[in-house]
Amino acid sequence: MTEQALIGLIGGMSWESSAQYYRLINEAVRLRLGGVASARTLMWSFDFAEIERLQHAGRWPELSRRLADAARALEAGGADFLVLCTNTMHREADAIEAAVRIPLLHIADPTGQAITAAGLSRVGLLGTAFTMEHDFYRGRLEAKHGLTVLTPDAEGRAAVHRIIYEELVAGRVLDVSREAYRAVIARLVERGAEAIILGCTEIMLLIGQEDSPVPVFDTTTLHAMAAVERALLPLSAQRG
C-alpha cells in the first residue's frame, strides 16, 4: 500500500473553500488508491472574521505572524509539506517559508503549469482586490511561468471583490452575482484573455466552465490535485 505524506493544511480563509480542499483531496486519494482510502491531513483553521478584519485594515505584518505560527504548529504536528488554502494570503508566502523547514506548495505554480501546458499565455485573473491589484500573485505567474496577466477594470475589480467578501465566504451563491462575473469575464475576453483564472478559492462555488467562452482554470482544484500528487510521492522526496 502507498505510504502517504501528511499534508499540512492552513485553512479557514474561508472555511467554505477549505471544505472544498478537504473534499477534493480525499476524493482524489480514494480514486488513486481505491477502497476506502483517504488522505492523511492535519489542518489549522483560522477564524476568518479575524483574518478579514486584518486584511481590510492593512495589518499584513500581523497576518504574516499568524500564518507563520500556524505553519510552525503544523510542522511540529508532523506535516511533511504545507498547503495554504487561499489565494490572497499567499501574499505572505515568503514569511511562511521562512518560518519552517518543510516546503510550501504555492498555489500559483500548479495554476501556471496547467495554463502553459494548455498552450495558453494571456490570461484574465479574478480574485480579491488584494490578489488582483498586488503583485505577489500576478508577478509570480508572469516571472516564473511567462504569462501575461490581465485584471478587470476598476468597476469589475470592485464587483468581484464585493461578491467574494459579502457572499461567497458566507456560502451565499446568487444568480445575479454569477451574471456579474460573466460580464466581467466577457470584458476580459474582449481584451484578449485566452483563459480565466479563478484566483480566489471561493469563486469555484459560483463560476464554472459553462460561464466562460474561454477555458477556466480553478485554482482550488488545481492546488488540491497538486497536493495529492505530492502526498503520494515516496516520503524521501517530500522535503525536496
N, C-alpha and C positions, 0 to 999 in steps of 0.2 A: 504494500500500500504506500502511496506517495506521502512523504513526510512534509507537512506544510509549515511554512514560516508563520509567525504570529504577526498579524497586521495591526499596527497601532493607529487607530482612527481618532483624529481630532475633530469632533463634531459639535452639533448643537447650534450651527450657524447657517441656516436654522435647522431644527430637528426634522422639518418636513423633507429637506434634501438628504439629511443624514439617514433617515429611514430608507430612502431610495438606495443609497450606497449599501446599506446592510442587506437589503433585498437583492440587489443586483449581484453583489459579491457572492452571497450564499447560493443564489440560483446558478451562477456560473460554476462554482466549485462542485455543486451537486451534478451538474451536467457533465463536467470534466471527469469526475471521479466515480460517479454512479451511486446507486443505492440511496442511502440516507446521509451521505457525506455533506458536511457543511464547513464553512471557513473558520479558521482559528483567528479570532479578533479580540482586541481589547480597545474599548472606546472611552475617551474623555469627552463628556458632553457639557458644553457651556450653557448658561442661561443667556439666550440670545437678547433678551431685553437689556442686559448689561452691555453686551457687545455692541448692539445697535446704538445705544446712547453714547458710548465712547467713540464710535465711528463718526457720528454726526457732530460730535464736539471736537473732532480732530485730535483726539488724545491717543495718537498712534504709539508713542513710547509705552504707555500703559498696556495697550493691546499687545504690543510686542512682548512685554514682560509676561503677560498672562499666557500667551501662546508658548513661549519658551518654557514656562513652568509646566504646562500640560505635556509638552514634548518630553521633558525630563522625567515626568511621572510615568509616562508610557514606556520610556526606555528602562526605567527602574523596574517596571512590571514585566519586563521580558520581551517587549516588542522588538522584532527584527528590522522593521522599517516603518516609516510613518506615511500616512495619507491624511492630508489636511482637506476636510470635506467641505470646501468652499473655494470659490474663485477669488473673491475680494480680499480675503485675509492672506492670500499669497503675496500681498504687499509686504508682509513680514516674514517671507520665506527665509531670507538670509539670517534673521535672528534665530529662527528655529534650527536651521542647520548649524549655527554656531554654538547652540546650547547642548547638542547631543553628538554622540559618535555614530549613531545609526543613520542611514540615508533617509531623505525626504523625497518622495515620488512627486515631482512638481506637476501640477495639473496642466500647465501649458504644453508640456512635452508630448504626451500621447495625442493631444489635440493637433499640435503642429505636425507630428509624424503622420497622422491619419490624413490630413489635408494634402501634404506633399505626396503621399503615396497615391492619392487620387488624381495627381497631376494638376492640382489647382494652386494658385499663388495669390489671388486677390480676393480677400475675404471681408465680410462685414461682421463686426463684433457687437453683440448685445450683452449687457450686463448692468451692474450697478454703476452709478456715476463714477465711483472710485475706480472701477475696473476700466471703464471706457475712457476716462479723462486722465488718469495717471499712467505713467509709462511702464510700471513694473510688469504688466501682462502683455500689452501690445509690443513693448520693446523686446521682450523675450521672444515672442513669435517672429518678430522682424529680424533680430540679430542672430538667433540660433537656428531658425527654420526658414529664413529667407522669404517670409510672407510680406505682402503689402496689406495692411490692416486699415479698413475704413470703419468709422464710427458714425452713428446718426447725427443729424444736425441738433442744435441746442434743444429745440422743441421735442424732437424724438428722444433724445437722451433723458430729458426730464420725465417724459411719459413712461419710458422703460423702467427708470429708477423708481418712480412713484408706485407703479404696479407691483414691483418686487416687494417693496417695503410695506405697502399698505394692504396688499392682498396675498401674494404668493407665500410669503413667510408665515402667514396666518392660515394657510391652507385654503384660501378663497380663490377659486378658478372661475372667472367670469367671461362669458361670451363677448361682451363689449370690449374687454381688455385683449382678448385674442384678436379681435378685429383691429385694435390699435396697433398691436405688434405686427400684424400682417401688413398694415400700411407702412410701418417703419421699414420692414423687410423689403417691400416693393420699392421704396425710395433708394435703399442701398443697392438693390439690383440695378436700378436705373443708372446709378453712378458707376456701375461696372463690377459689383461684387459677384464673384463666381460661386460663392458659398457663404453660409451664415454660421457663425459660431454662437451657440447658446452658452454665453460666457458667464452665466450665473447658475448655480446648481439647482435653483428652483424653477428656472424657465421651462425645463422639460415637463413640468406639471401642466403648462399652458400651451406650449408650441411643439409641433411635430413636423415630420417631413411634408405632410399634407398641407401645411400652412405656408410653404415656401416654394417658389418656382425653381430654386436652385438647391443643391444639396445642403442639408443641415447637419452640423457636427455638434452633438450633445456632449458637453464636457463631463457631465456627471457619469454617463455610461462609459465614455472612453477612459476616464480616470479609474473607475471601478474595475473595468476589464484589465487595465494595465496592472492594477494591484493584484488581481488574481494571477496573472501571468508571473509576476514576481514572486508571489507567495508559493507557487508551485515549482519554482526553480529549486535545484539542490540547495540545502541550507548553507553549504560552503560558499555559495555565490551571493547570499543575501547582503552581506556587508561590503560588497564590492562597489 
